[in-house]
Structures are given as C-alpha cells and as structure tokens.
Amino acid sequence: MNNSFYTIIKFSLLAKIRSLALFLVTLMITNMAFASVVVTGNRIIYPASASEKVVQFTNGDQAPYMVQIWTDINNPNSTVENADGPFVANPQMFRMAPNSGQAVRLIYTGKTALPTDRESVFYFNFLQIPSLKQADANKNKLALLITNRLKIFYRPDGLAGSPEKVADNLSFLLNNKTIEVANMSAYHASFTEAAIVDKNGKVLLTVPKTTMVAPKSTVSWSLPKSLKQDNLLIDYSLVNDYGVPVKHQQILN
C-alpha cells in the first residue's frame, strides 16, 4: 500500500470519527434542551386527607416558557380539551421566566368516587411552549412543544401495610413463557426491571418488559423462552415514594 493511499484512508477515518463525535455532542445538547422546564420528583403522592399538593416547577433555561397543565385517568394521548382526571391545577397555565421557579397547587375535585382500601393512579401532564421573540414572529422557526407525563398516586388514609413493604406482598409464578405477578398490597408496585437468576445469582433471563401492577391485582409478563430449572429466583427493582429504584429478590414459584 503506497503512502498516499494510506493517507487518504487515515483522513477518511478521522473525518468519520469527527462526524460521529459532533453528532453525539449535538445529541447531548438537544437532550439537555428538552429538559428546560422540570418538576421536582418523578411522581406525585397525593394523600386523601390533603386539601392540596404543591408541585414545584423549575426553568433552568436562559429563555422564558409557557407551561400548561392537565390531568387524565389513563390516556397517553390526552390533551387539555379531553382531560378527564379528577384534579385541577392552579394556575393551569403560566409563564416561567428564565432561571426561575413556580409553585403549582394540585387539588382533588372529588368528582370521582375512588376506592378507600387501595391507591388509585392518575396522570399529570404539562406542556412547555417556548416563547418567540417579537423580532422572530414573522420568521420560519421550528418550535418544539414538549409534553411531560408523571403518575399521581391518590392515597387514602389508613391503608393496610405501608408503601415500603410492597415487596412483602408480591408473588411470582413461572408458567411456561410467562410470569404471573400478584400484588396483594394496597399500593401500586412500580417495576423498573426484572430478571430470572439461579441460586448462584447468575442471570438466566431478563424480562423484556415489566409493567406496573395495581393493588390487589395480577398481571402476566411475557418471556422470550421457557425455563425448566428448579430453585429459581427473581431479581427486580421497585420505585419508592421518592422515585428511587430499590432492588429486591424473591423465590420464583
């Protein structure tokens, strides 16, 4: 191979590396830009005895934003127009100045009769709308409207047990290519991951998709294949009230 051909390959490789690095940096900047307006915490616990729940917003960007809030029962495509959650936010729409905070009061309306022996879950949505400068009003500009979605756990007073002990009320049954997960507690079990391991802790199978299990209910998780071994365990993580995943391990029946 002559030196000139080697040099061409070398520069071509360097160009590809630089392009990849530029793409990754751009992706990181874009993702950071998406998180301009954020809420403190990643879930909302609403005690039934509370008259309201304060939700704290922060705008860490150098630009102002408009924020609009609504709640729904279980519709990922919900909008302000078809919002059906039994909560109202005050204020429902507001402007956030650069590098500022905003407290929002979330109030349960009581228009929906809810169980008193278990939690109920709803969804809190907020849309952040970037403000356009007056000088840019007539220009063609791309404005990203970003909707964020959090769970609201409405928690009646005097529930049996405690949210920290949900794992003590879970059972897992391996049935061919499924795992049946039963949650007999009064609280939601929010899983982030799960894997089947042997008695030595070796991972045999990772559950492709875990789901939240409602109180006093059972769900089935699909597995890519069946396992015929005995003495299997299941490793999993549950999200606590602070939004932190906590690891657990149980016998897989």
TORFI-742302 format. One record per residue (C-alpha): x, y, z. Coordinates in nm, 2 decimals, always signed. Last residue first. Layout:
N
+--------+--------+--------+
:     c1 :     c2 :     c3 :
+--------+--------+--------+
:      X :      Y :      Z :
...
+--------+--------+--------+
END
This chain:
253
+--------+--------+--------+
:     c1 :     c2 :     c3 :
+--------+--------+--------+
:  -4.26 :  -2.03 :  +4.23 :
:  -3.98 :  -1.78 :  +4.18 :
:  -3.82 :  -1.71 :  +4.52 :
:  -3.77 :  -1.34 :  +4.58 :
:  -3.50 :  -1.07 :  +4.54 :
:  -3.53 :  -0.69 :  +4.58 :
:  -3.36 :  -0.38 :  +4.45 :
:  -3.49 :  -0.03 :  +4.52 :
:  -3.54 :  +0.22 :  +4.24 :
:  -3.57 :  +0.58 :  +4.36 :
:  -3.87 :  +0.80 :  +4.28 :
:  -3.91 :  +0.93 :  +4.63 :
:  -4.22 :  +0.72 :  +4.70 :
:  -4.03 :  +0.40 :  +4.61 :
:  -3.96 :  +0.26 :  +4.26 :
:  -3.94 :  -0.12 :  +4.27 :
:  -3.64 :  -0.32 :  +4.13 :
:  -3.63 :  -0.69 :  +4.05 :
:  -3.43 :  -1.01 :  +4.09 :
:  -3.63 :  -1.33 :  +4.05 :
:  -3.51 :  -1.66 :  +4.19 :
:  -3.50 :  -2.01 :  +4.05 :
:  -3.46 :  -2.32 :  +4.26 :
:  -3.57 :  -2.56 :  +3.98 :
:  -3.50 :  -2.53 :  +3.61 :
:  -3.74 :  -2.57 :  +3.33 :
:  -3.71 :  -2.22 :  +3.18 :
:  -3.94 :  -2.10 :  +2.89 :
:  -3.84 :  -1.85 :  +2.62 :
:  -3.87 :  -1.49 :  +2.53 :
:  -4.08 :  -1.41 :  +2.84 :
:  -4.42 :  -1.24 :  +2.86 :
:  -4.52 :  -1.07 :  +3.19 :
:  -4.87 :  -1.16 :  +3.32 :
:  -5.06 :  -0.93 :  +3.56 :
:  -5.24 :  -0.98 :  +3.89 :
:  -5.44 :  -0.75 :  +4.11 :
:  -5.49 :  -0.64 :  +4.47 :
:  -5.31 :  -0.31 :  +4.42 :
:  -5.21 :  -0.22 :  +4.06 :
:  -4.90 :  -0.39 :  +3.90 :
:  -4.68 :  -0.15 :  +3.70 :
:  -4.53 :  -0.32 :  +3.39 :
:  -4.22 :  -0.51 :  +3.31 :
:  -4.10 :  -0.56 :  +2.95 :
:  -3.82 :  -0.78 :  +2.82 :
:  -3.78 :  -0.99 :  +3.15 :
:  -3.41 :  -1.08 :  +3.16 :
:  -3.33 :  -1.45 :  +3.15 :
:  -3.06 :  -1.67 :  +3.31 :
:  -2.88 :  -1.42 :  +3.52 :
:  -2.64 :  -1.59 :  +3.75 :
:  -2.71 :  -1.52 :  +4.12 :
:  -2.58 :  -1.85 :  +4.25 :
:  -2.93 :  -1.98 :  +4.32 :
:  -3.02 :  -1.92 :  +3.96 :
:  -3.15 :  -1.58 :  +3.82 :
:  -3.46 :  -1.46 :  +3.65 :
:  -3.45 :  -1.08 :  +3.57 :
:  -3.67 :  -0.78 :  +3.65 :
:  -3.65 :  -0.41 :  +3.57 :
:  -3.82 :  -0.07 :  +3.65 :
:  -4.12 :  -0.20 :  +3.85 :
:  -4.38 :  +0.01 :  +4.00 :
:  -4.59 :  -0.19 :  +4.25 :
:  -4.90 :  +0.01 :  +4.33 :
:  -5.02 :  +0.01 :  +4.69 :
:  -5.29 :  -0.17 :  +4.89 :
:  -5.09 :  -0.49 :  +4.89 :
:  -5.19 :  -0.82 :  +4.73 :
:  -4.97 :  -0.77 :  +4.42 :
:  -4.97 :  -1.09 :  +4.20 :
:  -4.72 :  -1.13 :  +3.92 :
:  -4.77 :  -1.41 :  +3.68 :
:  -4.45 :  -1.48 :  +3.48 :
:  -4.49 :  -1.61 :  +3.13 :
:  -4.32 :  -1.85 :  +2.89 :
:  -4.42 :  -2.17 :  +3.07 :
:  -4.58 :  -2.05 :  +3.40 :
:  -4.34 :  -1.90 :  +3.65 :
:  -4.53 :  -1.77 :  +3.94 :
:  -4.42 :  -1.45 :  +4.12 :
:  -4.57 :  -1.33 :  +4.45 :
:  -4.58 :  -0.97 :  +4.59 :
:  -4.70 :  -0.87 :  +4.94 :
:  -4.36 :  -0.84 :  +5.11 :
:  -4.24 :  -0.64 :  +4.81 :
:  -4.50 :  -0.37 :  +4.89 :
:  -4.34 :  -0.31 :  +5.23 :
:  -4.21 :  +0.05 :  +5.18 :
:  -4.56 :  +0.16 :  +5.06 :
:  -4.70 :  +0.06 :  +5.40 :
:  -4.94 :  -0.20 :  +5.54 :
:  -5.31 :  -0.15 :  +5.54 :
:  -5.44 :  +0.18 :  +5.42 :
:  -5.54 :  +0.43 :  +5.69 :
:  -5.58 :  +0.74 :  +5.47 :
:  -5.65 :  +0.70 :  +5.10 :
:  -5.35 :  +0.75 :  +4.86 :
:  -5.40 :  +0.91 :  +4.52 :
:  -5.09 :  +0.82 :  +4.33 :
:  -5.03 :  +1.08 :  +4.05 :
:  -4.81 :  +0.95 :  +3.77 :
:  -4.60 :  +1.19 :  +3.56 :
:  -4.61 :  +1.30 :  +3.20 :
:  -4.41 :  +1.55 :  +3.01 :
:  -4.52 :  +1.72 :  +2.69 :
:  -4.27 :  +1.91 :  +2.47 :
:  -4.36 :  +2.16 :  +2.21 :
:  -4.05 :  +2.22 :  +1.99 :
:  -4.07 :  +2.54 :  +1.79 :
:  -3.91 :  +2.54 :  +1.45 :
:  -3.87 :  +2.89 :  +1.30 :
:  -3.99 :  +3.04 :  +0.98 :
:  -3.98 :  +3.42 :  +1.05 :
:  -4.27 :  +3.65 :  +1.10 :
:  -4.26 :  +3.65 :  +1.48 :
:  -3.88 :  +3.64 :  +1.51 :
:  -3.84 :  +4.01 :  +1.60 :
:  -4.11 :  +3.97 :  +1.87 :
:  -3.90 :  +3.70 :  +2.03 :
:  -4.07 :  +3.36 :  +2.05 :
:  -4.16 :  +3.19 :  +2.38 :
:  -4.10 :  +2.81 :  +2.41 :
:  -4.41 :  +2.61 :  +2.50 :
:  -4.38 :  +2.35 :  +2.78 :
:  -4.67 :  +2.11 :  +2.81 :
:  -4.75 :  +1.95 :  +3.15 :
:  -4.93 :  +1.63 :  +3.21 :
:  -5.02 :  +1.47 :  +3.55 :
:  -5.16 :  +1.11 :  +3.52 :
:  -5.39 :  +0.92 :  +3.75 :
:  -5.34 :  +0.62 :  +3.99 :
:  -5.57 :  +0.50 :  +4.27 :
:  -5.44 :  +0.35 :  +4.59 :
:  -5.62 :  +0.09 :  +4.79 :
:  -5.89 :  +0.04 :  +5.06 :
:  -6.08 :  +0.36 :  +5.01 :
:  -6.17 :  +0.31 :  +4.64 :
:  -6.25 :  +0.63 :  +4.45 :
:  -6.57 :  +0.81 :  +4.37 :
:  -6.49 :  +1.07 :  +4.10 :
:  -6.60 :  +1.43 :  +4.13 :
:  -6.38 :  +1.48 :  +4.44 :
:  -6.20 :  +1.78 :  +4.29 :
:  -5.85 :  +1.68 :  +4.40 :
:  -5.63 :  +2.00 :  +4.40 :
:  -5.28 :  +2.05 :  +4.26 :
:  -5.13 :  +2.38 :  +4.36 :
:  -4.85 :  +2.50 :  +4.14 :
:  -4.53 :  +2.65 :  +4.26 :
:  -4.31 :  +2.82 :  +4.00 :
:  -3.93 :  +2.86 :  +3.97 :
:  -3.70 :  +3.08 :  +3.77 :
:  -3.39 :  +3.06 :  +3.56 :
:  -3.55 :  +3.23 :  +3.26 :
:  -3.91 :  +3.35 :  +3.33 :
:  -4.19 :  +3.09 :  +3.35 :
:  -4.53 :  +3.19 :  +3.21 :
:  -4.84 :  +3.03 :  +3.34 :
:  -5.13 :  +2.79 :  +3.25 :
:  -5.33 :  +2.58 :  +3.50 :
:  -5.25 :  +2.80 :  +3.79 :
:  -5.38 :  +2.63 :  +4.00 :
:  -5.41 :  +2.28 :  +3.88 :
:  -5.73 :  +2.08 :  +3.88 :
:  -5.77 :  +1.71 :  +3.97 :
:  -6.03 :  +1.44 :  +3.89 :
:  -5.86 :  +1.35 :  +3.56 :
:  -6.07 :  +1.37 :  +3.24 :
:  -5.86 :  +1.59 :  +3.01 :
:  -6.03 :  +1.60 :  +2.66 :
:  -5.95 :  +1.96 :  +2.56 :
:  -5.63 :  +1.99 :  +2.76 :
:  -5.49 :  +1.70 :  +2.58 :
:  -5.48 :  +1.32 :  +2.63 :
:  -5.27 :  +1.10 :  +2.41 :
:  -5.12 :  +0.89 :  +2.69 :
:  -5.48 :  +0.83 :  +2.82 :
:  -5.52 :  +0.67 :  +3.16 :
:  -5.72 :  +0.89 :  +3.40 :
:  -5.61 :  +1.23 :  +3.28 :
:  -5.46 :  +1.55 :  +3.43 :
:  -5.39 :  +1.89 :  +3.28 :
:  -5.11 :  +2.16 :  +3.29 :
:  -4.99 :  +2.43 :  +3.05 :
:  -4.64 :  +2.59 :  +3.07 :
:  -4.53 :  +2.90 :  +2.88 :
:  -4.15 :  +2.93 :  +2.85 :
:  -3.89 :  +3.20 :  +2.90 :
:  -3.53 :  +3.16 :  +2.77 :
:  -3.20 :  +3.12 :  +2.96 :
:  -3.30 :  +2.77 :  +3.06 :
:  -3.32 :  +2.62 :  +3.41 :
:  -3.70 :  +2.66 :  +3.44 :
:  -3.81 :  +2.50 :  +3.76 :
:  -4.15 :  +2.37 :  +3.86 :
:  -4.27 :  +2.27 :  +4.22 :
:  -4.59 :  +2.08 :  +4.27 :
:  -4.78 :  +2.17 :  +4.59 :
:  -5.05 :  +1.91 :  +4.68 :
:  -5.39 :  +2.03 :  +4.80 :
:  -5.66 :  +1.98 :  +5.07 :
:  -5.46 :  +1.67 :  +5.20 :
:  -5.65 :  +1.39 :  +5.37 :
:  -5.66 :  +1.18 :  +5.06 :
:  -5.28 :  +1.19 :  +5.05 :
:  -5.15 :  +1.28 :  +4.69 :
:  -4.81 :  +1.12 :  +4.61 :
:  -4.68 :  +1.28 :  +4.28 :
:  -4.41 :  +1.11 :  +4.08 :
:  -4.08 :  +1.20 :  +3.91 :
:  -3.95 :  +1.45 :  +4.16 :
:  -3.92 :  +1.83 :  +4.14 :
:  -4.07 :  +1.92 :  +3.80 :
:  -3.87 :  +2.03 :  +3.50 :
:  -3.88 :  +2.30 :  +3.24 :
:  -3.57 :  +2.32 :  +3.01 :
:  -3.53 :  +1.94 :  +2.99 :
:  -3.55 :  +1.92 :  +2.61 :
:  -3.25 :  +2.15 :  +2.57 :
:  -3.04 :  +1.89 :  +2.76 :
:  -3.15 :  +1.63 :  +2.51 :
:  -3.05 :  +1.85 :  +2.22 :
:  -2.71 :  +1.93 :  +2.37 :
:  -2.64 :  +1.56 :  +2.42 :
:  -2.75 :  +1.48 :  +2.06 :
:  -2.53 :  +1.76 :  +1.92 :
:  -2.23 :  +1.63 :  +2.12 :
:  -2.30 :  +1.27 :  +1.99 :
:  -2.33 :  +1.40 :  +1.63 :
:  -2.01 :  +1.60 :  +1.65 :
:  -1.83 :  +1.30 :  +1.78 :
:  -1.96 :  +1.08 :  +1.50 :
:  -1.86 :  +1.34 :  +1.24 :
:  -1.51 :  +1.37 :  +1.40 :
:  -1.47 :  +0.99 :  +1.39 :
:  -1.58 :  +0.98 :  +1.03 :
:  -1.34 :  +1.26 :  +0.93 :
:  -1.05 :  +1.08 :  +1.11 :
:  -1.13 :  +0.76 :  +0.92 :
:  -1.13 :  +0.95 :  +0.58 :
:  -0.80 :  +1.12 :  +0.68 :
:  -0.63 :  +0.78 :  +0.75 :
:  -0.77 :  +0.62 :  +0.44 :
:  -0.64 :  +0.90 :  +0.22 :
:  -0.30 :  +0.89 :  +0.40 :
:  -0.27 :  +0.52 :  +0.33 :
:  -0.34 :  +0.57 :  -0.04 :
:  -0.07 :  +0.85 :  -0.05 :
:  +0.18 :  +0.63 :  +0.14 :
:  +0.16 :  +0.34 :  -0.10 :
:  +0.00 :  +0.00 :  +0.00 :
+--------+--------+--------+
END
